[in-house]
Amino acid sequence: MAQATAKLTNYRQSPRKVRLIADLIRGKSVERAIALLANLPKRGAEPMQKLVKSAVANAKAPASELYISGIQVNGGLVFKRQMPRARGRASLIRKKTSIITLALEQKAPTPRKTSGQEK
């Protein structure tokens, strides 16, 4: 069974929003996942689609034989910025990033059914 991985680090979108997309394609075949991501109206769909295609290239196997065995979205760096507020104060703005790790595996061959004459 061939296994391939791909990783996207410091993607500038919060992990909570990216997990919605990851949950949608988890466990699906690669062809179905790419089709879903192509029609999804979320900002993170395009980078996720590129990540799936990158993992397929790393697998060195046809996309029709692969499925998404695992996808993880973790928090990355947090950029801290300040916004001016009343009375000379400043409030903190946290700009979150995500680390996406994707794993593909080859589908197990389905056993053929034999005719009803077994001894």
Backbone hydrogen bonds in HBPLUS format (Angstrom, degrees):
<---DONOR---> <-ACCEPTOR-->    atom                        ^
c    i                          cat <-CA-CA->   ^        H-A-AA   ^      H-
h    n   atom  resd res      DA  || num        DHA   H-A  angle D-A-AA Bond
n    s   type  num  typ     dist DA aas  dist angle  dist       angle   num
A0106-GLN N   A0002-ALA O   3.18 MM 104  5.56 126.2  2.48 149.5 160.1     1
A0004-ALA N   A0104-LEU O   3.08 MM 100  5.20 155.1  2.15 133.0 140.2     2
A0104-LEU N   A0004-ALA O   2.74 MM 100  5.20 165.9  1.76 161.4 165.4     3
A0006-ALA N   A0102-LEU O   3.00 MM  96  5.36 147.4  2.11 147.4 153.5     4
A0102-LEU N   A0006-ALA O   2.92 MM  96  5.36 174.8  1.92 168.4 169.3     5
A0008-LEU N   A0100-ILE O   2.84 MM  92  5.08 163.4  1.86 152.2 157.9     6
A0100-ILE N   A0008-LEU O   2.81 MM  92  5.08 158.5  1.85 153.1 156.5     7
A0011-TYR N   A0098-SER O   2.94 MM  87  5.03 160.1  1.98 152.5 149.2     8
A0013-GLN N   A0011-TYR O   2.80 MM   2  5.82 138.3  1.98 110.2  96.7     9
A0098-SER N   A0011-TYR O   2.80 MM  87  5.03 151.3  1.88 138.0 147.7    10
A0017-LYS N   A0014-SER O   3.13 MM   3  5.64 130.5  2.39 111.8 122.5    11
A0018-VAL N   A0014-SER O   3.25 MM   4  6.57 156.2  2.31 150.1 157.2    12
A0019-ARG N   A0015-PRO O   2.89 MM   4  5.98 148.8  1.99 150.9 157.9    13
A0021-ILE N   A0018-VAL O   3.09 MM   3  5.41 127.3  2.38 104.4 116.6    14
A0022-ALA N   A0018-VAL O   3.05 MM   4  6.38 158.1  2.10 149.0 155.9    15
A0023-ASP N   A0019-ARG O   2.88 MM   4  5.98 159.2  1.92 150.9 154.6    16
A0024-LEU N   A0021-ILE O   3.11 MM   3  5.17 129.1  2.38  96.2 109.8    17
A0026-ARG N   A0022-ALA O   3.09 MM   4  6.06 128.8  2.37 148.7 161.5    18
A0028-LYS N   A0025-ILE O   3.18 MM   3  5.53 166.9  2.20 131.3 132.8    19
A0027-GLY N   A0068-ILE O   3.11 MM  41  5.07 134.8  2.32 138.6 148.6    20
A0068-ILE N   A0028-LYS O   2.93 MM  40  5.75 169.8  1.94 167.9 166.5    21
A0033-ALA N   A0029-SER O   2.93 MM   4  6.14 157.1  1.98 151.7 158.9    22
A0030-VAL N   A0066-LEU O   3.21 MM  36  5.87 166.7  2.22 134.6 132.8    23
A0034-ILE N   A0030-VAL O   2.97 MM   4  6.16 161.3  2.00 154.3 158.0    24
A0035-ALA N   A0031-GLU O   3.11 MM   4  6.31 156.1  2.17 143.0 149.5    25
A0036-LEU N   A0032-ARG O   2.93 MM   4  6.16 156.2  1.98 149.0 155.5    26
A0037-LEU N   A0033-ALA O   2.94 MM   4  6.13 163.2  1.97 150.4 154.9    27
A0038-ALA N   A0034-ILE O   2.99 MM   4  6.09 142.6  2.13 141.1 150.8    28
A0039-ASN N   A0036-LEU O   3.24 MM   3  5.53 136.9  2.44 101.3 111.9    29
A0040-LEU N   A0037-LEU O   3.44 MM   3  5.06 161.5  2.48  94.5  99.7    30
A0045-ALA N   A0042-LYS O   3.26 MM   3  5.56 163.9  2.29 109.6 114.3    31
A0048-MET N   A0044-GLY O   3.21 MM   4  6.20 152.2  2.29 141.6 149.7    32
A0049-GLN N   A0045-ALA O   2.91 MM   4  6.09 148.4  2.01 144.8 153.4    33
A0050-LYS N   A0046-GLU O   3.03 MM   4  6.32 157.7  2.08 152.6 158.1    34
A0051-LEU N   A0047-PRO O   2.97 MM   4  6.18 145.5  2.09 139.3 148.7    35
A0052-VAL N   A0048-MET O   2.99 MM   4  6.30 152.2  2.07 146.7 153.2    36
A0053-LYS N   A0049-GLN O   3.03 MM   4  6.31 162.7  2.06 150.1 154.6    37
A0054-SER N   A0050-LYS O   2.93 MM   4  6.11 145.6  2.05 139.9 149.6    38
A0055-ALA N   A0051-LEU O   2.99 MM   4  6.25 153.6  2.06 146.0 152.5    39
A0056-VAL N   A0052-VAL O   3.00 MM   4  6.31 148.9  2.10 146.8 155.4    40
A0057-ALA N   A0053-LYS O   3.06 MM   4  6.33 152.1  2.15 142.2 149.1    41
A0058-ASN N   A0054-SER O   3.00 MM   4  6.32 145.0  2.13 142.6 152.5    42
A0059-ALA N   A0055-ALA O   3.00 MM   4  6.19 131.7  2.24 137.3 150.0    43
A0059-ALA N   A0056-VAL O   3.15 MM   3  5.03 130.2  2.41  91.7 105.1    44
A0065-GLU N   A0062-PRO O   3.09 MM   3  5.77 159.9  2.13 118.8 124.4    45
A0066-LEU N   A0063-ALA O   3.26 MM   3  5.33 166.7  2.28 107.6 111.5    46
A0107-LYS N   A0065-GLU O   2.77 MM  42  5.64 164.1  1.79 161.1 164.3    47
A0067-TYR N   A0105-GLU O   2.94 MM  38  5.69 151.0  2.02 159.0 168.4    48
A0105-GLU N   A0067-TYR O   3.04 MM  38  5.69 159.2  2.09 158.4 165.1    49
A0069-SER N   A0103-ALA O   2.94 MM  34  5.68 130.7  2.19 134.8 147.8    50
A0070-GLY N   A0103-ALA O   3.28 MM  33  4.97 160.0  2.33 135.7 132.2    51
A0103-ALA N   A0070-GLY O   2.73 MM  33  4.97 157.5  1.78 161.7 157.1    52
A0072-GLN N   A0101-THR O   2.84 MM  29  5.15 160.7  1.87 151.4 158.1    53
A0101-THR N   A0072-GLN O   2.91 MM  29  5.15 161.9  1.95 148.8 154.8    54
A0074-ASN N   A0099-ILE O   2.91 MM  25  5.15 169.8  1.92 151.7 153.0    55
A0099-ILE N   A0074-ASN O   2.78 MM  25  5.15 156.7  1.84 149.5 151.7    56
A0076-GLY N   A0097-THR O   2.82 MM  21  4.88 159.7  1.86 129.1 124.3    57
A0079-PHE N   A0095-LYS O   2.87 MM  16  4.90 155.6  1.93 151.3 144.7    58
A0095-LYS N   A0079-PHE O   2.76 MM  16  4.90 173.5  1.76 157.6 157.9    59
A0081-ARG N   A0093-ILE O   2.87 MM  12  5.01 171.3  1.88 154.2 157.2    60
A0093-ILE N   A0081-ARG O   2.70 MM  12  5.01 166.7  1.72 150.3 149.1    61
A0083-MET N   A0091-SER O   2.87 MM   8  5.33 155.3  1.94 151.6 159.8    62
A0091-SER N   A0083-MET O   2.94 MM   8  5.33 163.3  1.97 150.6 152.5    63
A0085-ARG N   A0089-ARG O   2.90 MM   4  5.18 162.8  1.93 142.7 137.7    64
A0089-ARG N   A0086-ALA O   3.33 MM   3  5.98 163.5  2.36 116.6 121.2    65
